Amino acid sequence: MTMTKPSQLISMRYQVPVWILIGLLYVSGNIIFRIFNHQGWPDIPSIIFLFLPWLVWIVLAPRVIQFSLGYLLQPPLLAQKISYHVLHAVGTLIVFFSLESFANYCIRYAIHLPIGISEIFTTLFPEGFGTRLVVYSAIVVLAQGIAYVEYTQQVNFQNLALQSQVIISQLKALKMQVQPHFLFNTHQAIVGMLLDKENDKAIAMLTNLSSLLRQTLDIAEEQFISLSHELDITRQYLSIQQIRFSDRLKINIDAQQDLLDAQLPPFILQPLVENAFQHGFSKNAHNCLIEVIVRQEADRVRINIRDDGAGIPVKPNFKVGIGLSNVYSRLSHVYQDDFHLRLKNNQSRGTDVELDIPLIRA
């Protein structure tokens, strides 16, 4: 539903039908009251004079609204604003009765019911002051109320926008945190190859690293990317590691084809795969198998990243690394509490990182 803004309330487009409708309802109520009290139907001039004040409001109500919006009854200078409203109400009602008296005089003159303007004014002012004041107050309250609601919505929208900007900034910072961490590890591996005079492998690793960084830059501003794209990044990372460890590293990526368009935050799987890689190549392990398995369960996506290494050491002081901590923080920003990230040992051998997130299609 679209709310009518205070600026639109001043427009005659809204004023004319509203006051005509109110006038018709007022006249109808008066007629019904007379009938129930056995006073008979009022004559035509009486109906015209009952309807007349509501036509005067068509002229004056926009001015009342405009003034009211200029002096919203809120701090600062609240007492001063109230005094302005009181003075404006008195002046408006004087103008109102002047216009009503003049229109009343013209109508009476046209239908041959002559009466002096001063006599009409002195009759209408004491009789209609209370009703006109109530109407004036209702206009002010309505205008101020709508202005307050609109102001509150604008503040809430600005707060939401600021919160969104903060979250986006935090996510960018977390992404930047992951990239240097990964780059440091890869840099160390390249340096090691150069020291061992494995220049061909070092060049191949640098080439793949450049390709991976290019993909990372392409998605730097994206909040979500497809599972297919994320798996490509993961394969690119693993290809770098395969150059380093040759046939010692085996990879198995098994994802449901109908899930390849599922959306997830970018650069989420690479830290998890890196974690599996580090656990998989333990001190006593000469080979490592890393599996990435993606399945759909109801309206959710489950991703398991497994290795066949020695598993998580059972130590009281065992701490989760920067990669997993970073991933958890980013998932919290994106999904709030609607996700699960578990790190556990497999029953047979190795570790299993299980990620459970909502299924979001492109």
C-alpha positions, 0 to 999 in steps of 0.5 A: 500500500502506498501512503499519501505523502504530506506534500500530496495532501496539499494538492487540490486533487485530494482536497476537492473530493475529500471535502465534498464527500465529508460535506455530503456525509454531514448533510446526510447525517443531519437529514437522518437526525431530523427524520428520526426526530420527526422534524421533517426534511430540511428545505433546499436553502438549509441543505445548501447552508449545511454543505457550504462550510465544507466547501470553504475548507477546500480553500483553507485546508491546504494552507492549514496543512502547509503551515502545519508541516512547516511547524511540526510539534516536536523539539526544539522550540516546542512551546514556540511552535504551539503558540504559532499554531494557536495564532494561526488557528485563530486567524484561520477561523476568522478568515473561515467565517468571513468567507463563509459569511460572504458566500452565505450572503451571496447565496441568500441574495441569489435566492431572495433571502436578503440578510446583512453580512455582519448579521450572518457573521455574528450568527455563524461565529458563536454557533460554529466556532466549536465545530470549525475548531475541531475540524481545524485540529483534526487537519493539523493532527492528520498532517502532523501524524502522516509527516511523522510516519513518513519521517519515521519511515525515512529514518528506518530506511536510512538506518537499514541502508547504513546497516547494509553498508556496514555489513557489505564493508565487513564482508569485503574486509573478511574477503580481503582477510582470506585472500592474503592468507591464501596468497601467503601459503601459495607464495611460500610454496612457489618460493620452495619450488624455486629453491628446489629449482623446480622452475617449470612447476613454479611458473605453472603455479604462478600462471594458475594463481594469476587466473585464480586472482583474476576470478577473485577480482571479478567477483569482488563486488558480488554478494552471491555467485553460482555454485558452478562458479564457486566450484570453478574457483575451488578447482583452480585452487586445487590445480595449484596444489596438484602442481605442487604435490603431483600425483600425491593429491587426489581430488573428487568433486561430486555436485548435483547438476541441478544445483549448479545454479544455486547461489552462495557467498563467493570464496566460501569453499576455498578456505574449507578445501584449504583446511581439508588440504592442511589436515589431509597432508599430515606429517605422516601422510604421503597421499591425500584425497579431498572430496567435495560433495554437494547434495540437496536436502529439501530446500537446503544445500549440504556441502561436505568437504572431506579428507583422509588425513589424520583428523583433528587432534584431540587437544584442549587447546585446539583452535580453529584456524583463520580460514574457518573462523572467517567463513563462519563470520561471513556466513553469519552476516549473510544467513544470520542463524540459518546455517550450520558449519560443523568440523568433525572427524570421520569415523574411518579416517580424516576430517569432514567439514559439513556446510548446510545453507538455504537453497537460493536459486539464481 
